[in-house]
Amino acid sequence: MDTPESNGTVLFSGINDRLTNTQIQESLFIACSSFGPVLRVSSNRKTLRGKAFVTFLHLSDAIACASRLHDAPFLSTSLTARVI
């Protein structure tokens, strides 16, 4: 029996803490959706402190997104991106 390809989640860090959750989520969705279907964007300013998670439908899309957006400028800061 074949196992389905697992979802890929990208951890973004280095996000400006002064942005609202809505600004972070909308901006990351726009930036990441060009790499493939985005299932979820999670951020919480109080608990995650400059971090956000983006979950893709396919692992290959997450890998492409992380490699392309790592150290990219994002709303006045430089993002760190890695697949977890």
N, CA, C and O atoms as a CHARMM CRD file, in Angstrom:
* protein
*
  336
    1    1 MET  N      0.84300  -1.17500   0.00000 PROA 1      0.00000
    2    1 MET  CA     0.00000   0.00000   0.00000 PROA 1      0.00000
    3    1 MET  C      0.88800   1.23700   0.00000 PROA 1      0.00000
    4    1 MET  O      1.80500   1.34000   0.81400 PROA 1      0.00000
    5    2 ASP  N      0.62700   2.16700  -0.89700 PROA 2      0.00000
    6    2 ASP  CA     1.41400   3.38900  -0.98100 PROA 2      0.00000
    7    2 ASP  C      0.99700   4.36100   0.11200 PROA 2      0.00000
    8    2 ASP  O     -0.18500   4.50500   0.42500 PROA 2      0.00000
    9    3 THR  N      1.99400   5.02100   0.68300 PROA 3      0.00000
   10    3 THR  CA     1.68500   6.05100   1.67200 PROA 3      0.00000
   11    3 THR  C      1.64400   7.39500   0.96700 PROA 3      0.00000
   12    3 THR  O      2.48400   7.66400   0.10800 PROA 3      0.00000
   13    4 PRO  N      0.68300   8.24600   1.31200 PROA 4      0.00000
   14    4 PRO  CA     0.60000   9.54400   0.65500 PROA 4      0.00000
   15    4 PRO  C      1.76400  10.43100   1.06900 PROA 4      0.00000
   16    4 PRO  O      2.33400  10.27600   2.14900 PROA 4      0.00000
   17    5 GLU  N      2.10300  11.36500   0.18500 PROA 5      0.00000
   18    5 GLU  CA     3.16800  12.31700   0.48400 PROA 5      0.00000
   19    5 GLU  C      2.73800  13.17200   1.67800 PROA 5      0.00000
   20    5 GLU  O      1.61300  13.67000   1.72400 PROA 5      0.00000
   21    6 SER  N      3.64200  13.33300   2.63700 PROA 6      0.00000
   22    6 SER  CA     3.28500  14.09800   3.82400 PROA 6      0.00000
   23    6 SER  C      3.24500  15.58600   3.50700 PROA 6      0.00000
   24    6 SER  O      3.89800  16.05900   2.57700 PROA 6      0.00000
   25    7 ASN  N      2.46700  16.31000   4.29700 PROA 7      0.00000
   26    7 ASN  CA     2.39800  17.76000   4.15500 PROA 7      0.00000
   27    7 ASN  C      3.72100  18.36200   4.57300 PROA 7      0.00000
   28    7 ASN  O      4.44200  17.78600   5.38800 PROA 7      0.00000
   29    8 GLY  N      4.03700  19.49600   4.03100 PROA 8      0.00000
   30    8 GLY  CA     5.25600  20.20200   4.39300 PROA 8      0.00000
   31    8 GLY  C      4.91300  21.48500   5.12000 PROA 8      0.00000
   32    8 GLY  O      4.04400  22.24300   4.68900 PROA 8      0.00000
   33    9 THR  N      5.59200  21.72100   6.21400 PROA 9      0.00000
   34    9 THR  CA     5.39200  22.94600   6.97500 PROA 9      0.00000
   35    9 THR  C      6.68600  23.72700   6.98900 PROA 9      0.00000
   36    9 THR  O      7.75800  23.17300   7.23400 PROA 9      0.00000
   37   10 VAL  N      6.58000  25.02100   6.72500 PROA 10     0.00000
   38   10 VAL  CA     7.73100  25.91000   6.73900 PROA 10     0.00000
   39   10 VAL  C      7.62500  26.79400   7.97400 PROA 10     0.00000
   40   10 VAL  O      6.58700  27.40200   8.23300 PROA 10     0.00000
   41   11 LEU  N      8.71400  26.85400   8.72900 PROA 11     0.00000
   42   11 LEU  CA     8.80400  27.74900   9.87900 PROA 11     0.00000
   43   11 LEU  C      9.50200  29.01500   9.42000 PROA 11     0.00000
   44   11 LEU  O     10.63200  28.96600   8.93300 PROA 11     0.00000
   45   12 PHE  N      8.83800  30.13800   9.57200 PROA 12     0.00000
   46   12 PHE  CA     9.42600  31.44100   9.27600 PROA 12     0.00000
   47   12 PHE  C      9.74700  32.12900  10.58800 PROA 12     0.00000
   48   12 PHE  O      8.92600  32.13600  11.50600 PROA 12     0.00000
   49   13 SER  N     10.92400  32.70200  10.68200 PROA 13     0.00000
   50   13 SER  CA    11.27700  33.48400  11.86400 PROA 13     0.00000
   51   13 SER  C     11.91600  34.78700  11.41500 PROA 13     0.00000
   52   13 SER  O     12.28200  34.94800  10.25100 PROA 13     0.00000
   53   14 GLY  N     12.04400  35.70700  12.35000 PROA 14     0.00000
   54   14 GLY  CA    12.57800  37.02200  12.03200 PROA 14     0.00000
   55   14 GLY  C     11.50600  37.98900  11.57000 PROA 14     0.00000
   56   14 GLY  O     11.81500  39.01000  10.95600 PROA 14     0.00000
   57   15 ILE  N     10.24400  37.68000  11.85900 PROA 15     0.00000
   58   15 ILE  CA     9.13300  38.53600  11.45600 PROA 15     0.00000
   59   15 ILE  C      9.01200  39.68900  12.44800 PROA 15     0.00000
   60   15 ILE  O      9.16200  39.50200  13.65600 PROA 15     0.00000
   61   16 ASN  N      8.74300  40.86600  11.93200 PROA 16     0.00000
   62   16 ASN  CA     8.59200  42.05700  12.76200 PROA 16     0.00000
   63   16 ASN  C      7.47100  41.85200  13.78200 PROA 16     0.00000
   64   16 ASN  O      6.34100  41.53800  13.40800 PROA 16     0.00000
   65   17 ASP  N      7.78100  42.02900  15.06700 PROA 17     0.00000
   66   17 ASP  CA     6.79800  41.82600  16.13600 PROA 17     0.00000
   67   17 ASP  C      5.70900  42.89000  16.16500 PROA 17     0.00000
   68   17 ASP  O      4.68800  42.70900  16.82800 PROA 17     0.00000
   69   18 ARG  N      5.90600  43.97400  15.47000 PROA 18     0.00000
   70   18 ARG  CA     4.92900  45.06200  15.49500 PROA 18     0.00000
   71   18 ARG  C      3.78300  44.85600  14.52000 PROA 18     0.00000
   72   18 ARG  O      2.80800  45.60700  14.54300 PROA 18     0.00000
   73   19 LEU  N      3.88700  43.86100  13.67400 PROA 19     0.00000
   74   19 LEU  CA     2.81900  43.56600  12.72000 PROA 19     0.00000
   75   19 LEU  C      1.68800  42.82400  13.41600 PROA 19     0.00000
   76   19 LEU  O      1.91800  42.09100  14.37800 PROA 19     0.00000
   77   20 THR  N      0.47200  43.01500  12.93200 PROA 20     0.00000
   78   20 THR  CA    -0.65900  42.27600  13.48600 PROA 20     0.00000
   79   20 THR  C     -0.67200  40.85800  12.92300 PROA 20     0.00000
   80   20 THR  O     -0.04000  40.57400  11.90600 PROA 20     0.00000
   81   21 ASN  N     -1.39800  39.97700  13.59800 PROA 21     0.00000
   82   21 ASN  CA    -1.52700  38.60200  13.10500 PROA 21     0.00000
   83   21 ASN  C     -2.11500  38.57900  11.69900 PROA 21     0.00000
   84   21 ASN  O     -1.68300  37.79600  10.85200 PROA 21     0.00000
   85   22 THR  N     -3.09100  39.43100  11.45600 PROA 22     0.00000
   86   22 THR  CA    -3.72600  39.48000  10.13800 PROA 22     0.00000
   87   22 THR  C     -2.73100  39.90400   9.06600 PROA 22     0.00000
   88   22 THR  O     -2.70300  39.31400   7.98600 PROA 22     0.00000
   89   23 GLN  N     -1.91900  40.91300   9.34300 PROA 23     0.00000
   90   23 GLN  CA    -0.91300  41.35600   8.37400 PROA 23     0.00000
   91   23 GLN  C      0.08000  40.24000   8.06800 PROA 23     0.00000
   92   23 GLN  O      0.43100  40.01100   6.91100 PROA 23     0.00000
   93   24 ILE  N      0.52400  39.55500   9.10100 PROA 24     0.00000
   94   24 ILE  CA     1.48400  38.46300   8.92400 PROA 24     0.00000
   95   24 ILE  C      0.86600  37.34800   8.09300 PROA 24     0.00000
   96   24 ILE  O      1.46700  36.88400   7.12300 PROA 24     0.00000
   97   25 GLN  N     -0.32800  36.91800   8.47000 PROA 25     0.00000
   98   25 GLN  CA    -0.96900  35.79900   7.78900 PROA 25     0.00000
   99   25 GLN  C     -1.28100  36.12000   6.32900 PROA 25     0.00000
  100   25 GLN  O     -1.03500  35.29500   5.44900 PROA 25     0.00000
  101   26 GLU  N     -1.81600  37.30200   6.06700 PROA 26     0.00000
  102   26 GLU  CA    -2.14700  37.66700   4.68900 PROA 26     0.00000
  103   26 GLU  C     -0.89100  37.79500   3.83300 PROA 26     0.00000
  104   26 GLU  O     -0.86100  37.32500   2.69600 PROA 26     0.00000
  105   27 SER  N      0.13900  38.42600   4.37400 PROA 27     0.00000
  106   27 SER  CA     1.37600  38.61900   3.60900 PROA 27     0.00000
  107   27 SER  C      2.07400  37.29600   3.32300 PROA 27     0.00000
  108   27 SER  O      2.56200  37.07800   2.21400 PROA 27     0.00000
  109   28 LEU  N      2.12400  36.41400   4.31400 PROA 28     0.00000
  110   28 LEU  CA     2.74700  35.10800   4.08900 PROA 28     0.00000
  111   28 LEU  C      1.93500  34.26200   3.11900 PROA 28     0.00000
  112   28 LEU  O      2.50400  33.54500   2.29600 PROA 28     0.00000
  113   29 PHE  N      0.62000  34.33800   3.20600 PROA 29     0.00000
  114   29 PHE  CA    -0.21200  33.58200   2.27000 PROA 29     0.00000
  115   29 PHE  C      0.06300  34.03100   0.83900 PROA 29     0.00000
  116   29 PHE  O      0.21300  33.20100  -0.05800 PROA 29     0.00000
  117   30 ILE  N      0.12800  35.34100   0.62600 PROA 30     0.00000
  118   30 ILE  CA     0.39600  35.87000  -0.71300 PROA 30     0.00000
  119   30 ILE  C      1.78600  35.45300  -1.18800 PROA 30     0.00000
  120   30 ILE  O      1.95700  35.03500  -2.33300 PROA 30     0.00000
  121   31 ALA  N      2.77900  35.56900  -0.30000 PROA 31     0.00000
  122   31 ALA  CA     4.15600  35.23200  -0.68000 PROA 31     0.00000
  123   31 ALA  C      4.32500  33.74300  -0.96200 PROA 31     0.00000
  124   31 ALA  O      5.09400  33.36600  -1.84600 PROA 31     0.00000
  125   32 CYS  N      3.62200  32.90200  -0.22700 PROA 32     0.00000
  126   32 CYS  CA     3.82500  31.45000  -0.33200 PROA 32     0.00000
  127   32 CYS  C      2.90900  30.76500  -1.33800 PROA 32     0.00000
  128   32 CYS  O      3.24800  29.69300  -1.83800 PROA 32     0.00000
  129   33 SER  N      1.77700  31.34700  -1.64200 PROA 33     0.00000
  130   33 SER  CA     0.81700  30.65900  -2.51000 PROA 33     0.00000
  131   33 SER  C      1.32700  30.46800  -3.93600 PROA 33     0.00000
  132   33 SER  O      0.78600  29.64500  -4.67500 PROA 33     0.00000
  133   34 SER  N      2.34800  31.20600  -4.33100 PROA 34     0.00000
  134   34 SER  CA     2.89500  31.00500  -5.67700 PROA 34     0.00000
  135   34 SER  C      3.69400  29.70500  -5.79000 PROA 34     0.00000
  136   34 SER  O      4.00600  29.27000  -6.89900 PROA 34     0.00000
  137   35 PHE  N      4.02900  29.08200  -4.66100 PROA 35     0.00000
  138   35 PHE  CA     4.80100  27.84000  -4.67300 PROA 35     0.00000
  139   35 PHE  C      3.91800  26.60000  -4.68000 PROA 35     0.00000
  140   35 PHE  O      4.39100  25.50900  -4.99800 PROA 35     0.00000
  141   36 GLY  N      2.64500  26.74800  -4.33500 PROA 36     0.00000
  142   36 GLY  CA     1.73400  25.61900  -4.31200 PROA 36     0.00000
  143   36 GLY  C      0.58400  25.88400  -3.36800 PROA 36     0.00000
  144   36 GLY  O      0.52900  26.93500  -2.73000 PROA 36     0.00000
  145   37 PRO  N     -0.34700  24.92700  -3.27200 PROA 37     0.00000
  146   37 PRO  CA    -1.51100  25.10900  -2.40900 PROA 37     0.00000
  147   37 PRO  C     -1.12200  25.23500  -0.93500 PROA 37     0.00000
  148   37 PRO  O     -0.44600  24.36800  -0.38100 PROA 37     0.00000
  149   38 VAL  N     -1.56000  26.32900  -0.31400 PROA 38     0.00000
  150   38 VAL  CA    -1.30100  26.57000   1.10800 PROA 38     0.00000
  151   38 VAL  C     -2.52100  26.10100   1.88800 PROA 38     0.00000
  152   38 VAL  O     -3.64200  26.53100   1.61700 PROA 38     0.00000
  153   39 LEU  N     -2.30000  25.22200   2.85400 PROA 39     0.00000
  154   39 LEU  CA    -3.39800  24.72000   3.66600 PROA 39     0.00000
  155   39 LEU  C     -3.69000  25.61700   4.85700 PROA 39     0.00000
  156   39 LEU  O     -4.84500  25.80400   5.23800 PROA 39     0.00000
  157   40 ARG  N     -2.62400  26.17500   5.44500 PROA 40     0.00000
  158   40 ARG  CA    -2.81700  26.94000   6.67800 PROA 40     0.00000
  159   40 ARG  C     -1.63300  27.86900   6.91900 PROA 40     0.00000
  160   40 ARG  O     -0.48600  27.52000   6.63900 PROA 40     0.00000
  161   41 VAL  N     -1.92700  29.05300   7.44200 PROA 41     0.00000
  162   41 VAL  CA    -0.90200  29.98700   7.90200 PROA 41     0.00000
  163   41 VAL  C     -1.20200  30.26400   9.36600 PROA 41     0.00000
  164   41 VAL  O     -2.28600  30.74000   9.70300 PROA 41     0.00000
  165   42 SER  N     -0.24100  29.96600  10.23700 PROA 42     0.00000
  166   42 SER  CA    -0.43200  30.14600  11.67900 PROA 42     0.00000
  167   42 SER  C      0.56500  31.15500  12.21500 PROA 42     0.00000
  168   42 SER  O      1.76700  31.05600  11.96900 PROA 42     0.00000
  169   43 SER  N      0.04800  32.12200  12.94900 PROA 43     0.00000
  170   43 SER  CA     0.91800  33.06600  13.63800 PROA 43     0.00000
  171   43 SER  C      0.18700  33.58200  14.86300 PROA 43     0.00000
  172   43 SER  O     -1.03700  33.71400  14.86800 PROA 43     0.00000
  173   44 ASN  N      0.95000  33.86800  15.88700 PROA 44     0.00000
  174   44 ASN  CA     0.40300  34.44400  17.10800 PROA 44     0.00000
  175   44 ASN  C      1.48700  35.32300  17.69800 PROA 44     0.00000
  176   44 ASN  O      2.50500  34.82500  18.17900 PROA 44     0.00000
  177   45 ARG  N      1.27300  36.61400  17.66400 PROA 45     0.00000
  178   45 ARG  CA     2.29600  37.56100  18.11500 PROA 45     0.00000
  179   45 ARG  C      2.72700  37.31800  19.55200 PROA 45     0.00000
  180   45 ARG  O      3.90800  37.45400  19.87100 PROA 45     0.00000
  181   46 LYS  N      1.80500  36.96500  20.41100 PROA 46     0.00000
  182   46 LYS  CA     2.13500  36.83100  21.83200 PROA 46     0.00000
  183   46 LYS  C      2.91700  35.56200  22.14300 PROA 46     0.00000
  184   46 LYS  O      3.86300  35.59700  22.93100 PROA 46     0.00000
  185   47 THR  N      2.54000  34.46000  21.54500 PROA 47     0.00000
  186   47 THR  CA     3.19800  33.19800  21.89400 PROA 47     0.00000
  187   47 THR  C      4.34100  32.82500  20.95800 PROA 47     0.00000
  188   47 THR  O      5.30600  32.19400  21.39000 PROA 47     0.00000
  189   48 LEU  N      4.25200  33.19900  19.69700 PROA 48     0.00000
  190   48 LEU  CA     5.28300  32.78600  18.74300 PROA 48     0.00000
  191   48 LEU  C      6.40500  33.80600  18.58500 PROA 48     0.00000
  192   48 LEU  O      7.49700  33.44200  18.14700 PROA 48     0.00000
  193   49 ARG  N      6.17200  35.05400  18.92400 PROA 49     0.00000
  194   49 ARG  CA     7.20300  36.09600  18.94100 PROA 49     0.00000
  195   49 ARG  C      8.08200  36.11400  17.69800 PROA 49     0.00000
  196   49 ARG  O      9.24100  35.69900  17.73600 PROA 49     0.00000
  197   50 GLY  N      7.52700  36.59200  16.61700 PROA 50     0.00000
  198   50 GLY  CA     8.30600  36.73500  15.39200 PROA 50     0.00000
  199   50 GLY  C      8.39500  35.48900  14.54200 PROA 50     0.00000
  200   50 GLY  O      9.20200  35.42200  13.61400 PROA 50     0.00000
  201   51 LYS  N      7.57000  34.49800  14.85100 PROA 51     0.00000
  202   51 LYS  CA     7.58400  33.24900  14.08500 PROA 51     0.00000
  203   51 LYS  C      6.19800  32.98500  13.50800 PROA 51     0.00000
  204   51 LYS  O      5.18900  33.45100  14.03700 PROA 51     0.00000
  205   52 ALA  N      6.16900  32.23400  12.42000 PROA 52     0.00000
  206   52 ALA  CA     4.91100  31.81900  11.80700 PROA 52     0.00000
  207   52 ALA  C      5.13600  30.49200  11.09300 PROA 52     0.00000
  208   52 ALA  O      6.25900  30.15700  10.71500 PROA 52     0.00000
  209   53 PHE  N      4.06400  29.75000  10.91800 PROA 53     0.00000
  210   53 PHE  CA     4.10800  28.46200  10.23900 PROA 53     0.00000
  211   53 PHE  C      3.19800  28.50500   9.02100 PROA 53     0.00000
  212   53 PHE  O      2.07700  29.00800   9.08900 PROA 53     0.00000
  213   54 VAL  N      3.68800  27.97500   7.91000 PROA 54     0.00000
  214   54 VAL  CA     2.87900  27.84900   6.69900 PROA 54     0.00000
  215   54 VAL  C      2.89300  26.38000   6.30700 PROA 54     0.00000
  216   54 VAL  O      3.95600  25.79300   6.11000 PROA 54     0.00000
  217   55 THR  N      1.70800  25.79000   6.19500 PROA 55     0.00000
  218   55 THR  CA     1.58600  24.37900   5.84000 PROA 55     0.00000
  219   55 THR  C      1.11100  24.26100   4.39900 PROA 55     0.00000
  220   55 THR  O      0.10000  24.84700   4.01000 PROA 55     0.00000
  221   56 PHE  N      1.85700  23.49400   3.61700 PROA 56     0.00000
  222   56 PHE  CA     1.55100  23.26700   2.20600 PROA 56     0.00000
  223   56 PHE  C      0.92600  21.89100   2.03000 PROA 56     0.00000
  224   56 PHE  O      1.06900  21.01400   2.88300 PROA 56     0.00000
  225   57 LEU  N      0.24100  21.71800   0.92600 PROA 57     0.00000
  226   57 LEU  CA    -0.34500  20.42500   0.59400 PROA 57     0.00000
  227   57 LEU  C      0.73600  19.39900   0.27900 PROA 57     0.00000
  228   57 LEU  O      0.59600  18.22600   0.62500 PROA 57     0.00000
  229   58 HSD  N      1.81500  19.83200  -0.37500 PROA 58     0.00000
  230   58 HSD  CA     2.88400  18.92300  -0.78700 PROA 58     0.00000
  231   58 HSD  C      4.21800  19.34600  -0.18400 PROA 58     0.00000
  232   58 HSD  O      4.52100  20.53600  -0.09700 PROA 58     0.00000
  233   59 LEU  N      4.99300  18.38500   0.22100 PROA 59     0.00000
  234   59 LEU  CA     6.30600  18.64300   0.80600 PROA 59     0.00000
  235   59 LEU  C      7.22800  19.35100  -0.18100 PROA 59     0.00000
  236   59 LEU  O      7.99300  20.23100   0.21200 PROA 59     0.00000
  237   60 SER  N      7.16500  18.98100  -1.44500 PROA 60     0.00000
  238   60 SER  CA     8.03900  19.60300  -2.44700 PROA 60     0.00000
  239   60 SER  C      7.77800  21.10600  -2.57500 PROA 60     0.00000
  240   60 SER  O      8.70600  21.87700  -2.82200 PROA 60     0.00000
  241   61 ASP  N      6.53300  21.52200  -2.40800 PROA 61     0.00000
  242   61 ASP  CA     6.20900  22.95200  -2.44900 PROA 61     0.00000
  243   61 ASP  C      6.80700  23.67600  -1.24700 PROA 61     0.00000
  244   61 ASP  O      7.29100  24.80100  -1.37300 PROA 61     0.00000
  245   62 ALA  N      6.77400  23.03300  -0.09200 PROA 62     0.00000
  246   62 ALA  CA     7.35100  23.62700   1.11600 PROA 62     0.00000
  247   62 ALA  C      8.86000  23.78700   0.97400 PROA 62     0.00000
  248   62 ALA  O      9.42200  24.80400   1.38000 PROA 62     0.00000
  249   63 ILE  N      9.50600  22.79600   0.40500 PROA 63     0.00000
  250   63 ILE  CA    10.96300  22.86200   0.20900 PROA 63     0.00000
  251   63 ILE  C     11.31400  23.99200  -0.75400 PROA 63     0.00000
  252   63 ILE  O     12.25700  24.74500  -0.50900 PROA 63     0.00000
  253   64 ALA  N     10.56800  24.11300  -1.83900 PROA 64     0.00000
  254   64 ALA  CA    10.81900  25.19000  -2.80700 PROA 64     0.00000
  255   64 ALA  C     10.60000  26.55900  -2.17300 PROA 64     0.00000
  256   64 ALA  O     11.38300  27.48100  -2.39900 PROA 64     0.00000
  257   65 CYS  N      9.55700  26.69100  -1.39300 PROA 65     0.00000
  258   65 CYS  CA     9.25600  27.95900  -0.73400 PROA 65     0.00000
  259   65 CYS  C     10.34900  28.33900   0.25800 PROA 65     0.00000
  260   65 CYS  O     10.81100  29.48000   0.27100 PROA 65     0.00000
  261   66 ALA  N     10.75900  27.39100   1.08400 PROA 66     0.00000
  262   66 ALA  CA    11.78000  27.67600   2.09600 PROA 66     0.00000
  263   66 ALA  C     13.10300  28.06400   1.45500 PROA 66     0.00000
  264   66 ALA  O     13.77400  28.98100   1.92900 PROA 66     0.00000
  265   67 SER  N     13.48300  27.38500   0.39100 PROA 67     0.00000
  266   67 SER  CA    14.76300  27.71000  -0.24100 PROA 67     0.00000
  267   67 SER  C     14.71200  29.06400  -0.94500 PROA 67     0.00000
  268   67 SER  O     15.71100  29.78300  -0.98000 PROA 67     0.00000
  269   68 ARG  N     13.57100  29.40900  -1.49500 PROA 68     0.00000
  270   68 ARG  CA    13.44400  30.68600  -2.21400 PROA 68     0.00000
  271   68 ARG  C     13.27600  31.88000  -1.26800 PROA 68     0.00000
  272   68 ARG  O     13.81900  32.95200  -1.53500 PROA 68     0.00000
  273   69 LEU  N     12.53700  31.71300  -0.17000 PROA 69     0.00000
  274   69 LEU  CA    12.24600  32.83700   0.72000 PROA 69     0.00000
  275   69 LEU  C     13.23200  32.97900   1.88300 PROA 69     0.00000
  276   69 LEU  O     13.15700  33.95300   2.63200 PROA 69     0.00000
  277   70 HSD  N     14.14600  32.03200   2.04400 PROA 70     0.00000
  278   70 HSD  CA    15.13800  32.14900   3.11900 PROA 70     0.00000
  279   70 HSD  C     16.01300  33.37700   2.86800 PROA 70     0.00000
  280   70 HSD  O     16.55200  33.54600   1.77500 PROA 70     0.00000
  281   71 ASP  N     16.14900  34.21600   3.86300 PROA 71     0.00000
  282   71 ASP  CA    16.90600  35.48000   3.80300 PROA 71     0.00000
  283   71 ASP  C     16.30700  36.50200   2.84200 PROA 71     0.00000
  284   71 ASP  O     16.98600  37.45100   2.45100 PROA 71     0.00000
  285   72 ALA  N     15.06100  36.32500   2.46300 PROA 72     0.00000
  286   72 ALA  CA    14.39500  37.29000   1.58800 PROA 72     0.00000
  287   72 ALA  C     13.83600  38.44100   2.42400 PROA 72     0.00000
  288   72 ALA  O     13.43600  38.23300   3.56900 PROA 72     0.00000
  289   73 PRO  N     13.80500  39.65100   1.86400 PROA 73     0.00000
  290   73 PRO  CA    13.19400  40.76600   2.59800 PROA 73     0.00000
  291   73 PRO  C     11.68800  40.55000   2.71200 PROA 73     0.00000
  292   73 PRO  O     11.02900  40.14600   1.75300 PROA 73     0.00000
  293   74 PHE  N     11.15900  40.82600   3.89700 PROA 74     0.00000
  294   74 PHE  CA     9.73500  40.61800   4.15000 PROA 74     0.00000
  295   74 PHE  C      9.25100  41.68100   5.12600 PROA 74     0.00000
  296   74 PHE  O      9.58000  41.63900   6.31100 PROA 74     0.00000
  297   75 LEU  N      8.48000  42.62300   4.63300 PROA 75     0.00000
  298   75 LEU  CA     7.90000  43.68300   5.46200 PROA 75     0.00000
  299   75 LEU  C      8.93100  44.30600   6.40200 PROA 75     0.00000
  300   75 LEU  O      8.73700  44.33400   7.61700 PROA 75     0.00000
  301   76 SER  N      9.99200  44.78900   5.84900 PROA 76     0.00000
  302   76 SER  CA    11.07500  45.53300   6.52500 PROA 76     0.00000
  303   76 SER  C     12.01900  44.67000   7.36000 PROA 76     0.00000
  304   76 SER  O     12.81400  45.21100   8.12800 PROA 76     0.00000
  305   77 THR  N     11.95400  43.35800   7.23500 PROA 77     0.00000
  306   77 THR  CA    12.91100  42.47900   7.91300 PROA 77     0.00000
  307   77 THR  C     13.38000  41.39900   6.94300 PROA 77     0.00000
  308   77 THR  O     12.86700  41.28700   5.83000 PROA 77     0.00000
  309   78 SER  N     14.34000  40.62200   7.36900 PROA 78     0.00000
  310   78 SER  CA    14.83100  39.51000   6.56500 PROA 78     0.00000
  311   78 SER  C     14.32300  38.20900   7.17900 PROA 78     0.00000
  312   78 SER  O     14.53500  37.95300   8.36400 PROA 78     0.00000
  313   79 LEU  N     13.65900  37.39700   6.37900 PROA 79     0.00000
  314   79 LEU  CA    13.07300  36.14400   6.86500 PROA 79     0.00000
  315   79 LEU  C     14.10400  35.03000   6.96500 PROA 79     0.00000
  316   79 LEU  O     15.04600  34.95900   6.17600 PROA 79     0.00000
  317   80 THR  N     13.91000  34.18100   7.92900 PROA 80     0.00000
  318   80 THR  CA    14.59900  32.90700   7.99100 PROA 80     0.00000
  319   80 THR  C     13.52400  31.85100   7.76900 PROA 80     0.00000
  320   80 THR  O     12.48900  31.86800   8.43600 PROA 80     0.00000
  321   81 ALA  N     13.76300  30.93500   6.84000 PROA 81     0.00000
  322   81 ALA  CA    12.76000  29.92700   6.51300 PROA 81     0.00000
  323   81 ALA  C     13.40200  28.55100   6.49800 PROA 81     0.00000
  324   81 ALA  O     14.48800  28.36200   5.95000 PROA 81     0.00000
  325   82 ARG  N     12.71000  27.58800   7.11300 PROA 82     0.00000
  326   82 ARG  CA    13.17900  26.20400   7.05700 PROA 82     0.00000
  327   82 ARG  C     11.99400  25.25900   7.15100 PROA 82     0.00000
  328   82 ARG  O     10.98800  25.55500   7.79600 PROA 82     0.00000
  329   83 VAL  N     12.13400  24.12100   6.49700 PROA 83     0.00000
  330   83 VAL  CA    11.08900  23.10100   6.50900 PROA 83     0.00000
  331   83 VAL  C     11.22400  22.30000   7.79400 PROA 83     0.00000
  332   83 VAL  O     12.31700  21.87800   8.17200 PROA 83     0.00000
  333   84 ILE  N     10.08900  22.09700   8.45700 PROA 84     0.00000
  334   84 ILE  CA    10.11300  21.28900   9.68600 PROA 84     0.00000
  335   84 ILE  C      9.24400  20.06400   9.51800 PROA 84     0.00000
  336   84 ILE  O      9.13000  19.25600  10.43900 PROA 84     0.00000
